[in-house]
Amino acid sequence: MNYAIAPAPVTSLTVEGIAERFPVNRIFCVGRNYAAHAREMGKDPDRDPPFFFMKPANAAVDAAAPVGIPYPPKTANFHHEIELVVAIGKGGKNIAVDQALDHVYGYAVGLDMTRRDLQLDARDKGRPWEFGKSFALSAPIGAVSRAAAQGHLNEGAISVTVNGGARQSSDVTKLIWSVSECIAYLSEYETLEPGDLIMTGTPEGVNAVVAGDVMQGEISGLSGITVKVTA
Ligand code: MN
């Protein structure tokens, strides 16, 4: 194949315990999937169907080792959202809830970094969220833990600290929509493909970071991440 210009490089993530890398296709993100976070965003938590937004593949940053991400332009309110990330290994559509985990390659710790001021301005004007959510290098993600090697992840503490101070702390059991339910629901609307990632939503405690801050994200059972915000 000859391309008229150089094709974009494949964005990929480290996989725990093997040399091969996980190639990132699309990144689907669940909005408001922990009740206490929905409340802090001024919304009523309920069992309304989940909703999704997307980030481009080049949002993903391999954070298997400590990494820096630049403070993005055009914001004065750059927020961390710690999230469980699900890596899809097998595609499919109209996936049943009880079959959904068969499609999971593995799990990782991720940050859905958000230009909150731009997101809320768009939200309040009924506009798309892209400028707030869908920018390059906005999703540092740790090493992918393979389900085949380490099993599935249905529970466990999830947290992020900034410069050692507590910010977000919850448990994956508090997801309103489980990993299986998110996969099943999403696959009714879009055929899932290998390499897709699902960021499953963030618990309460989202807050701003500034250049120089160091975020440490953890989910018990997974490799943690250390991400510095650079100028
Ligand atoms: Mn999020």
Residues whose N, C-alpha, C, O or C-beta is under 5 A from the ligand:
A	BS01	MN	V30 E81 D112 G201 T202
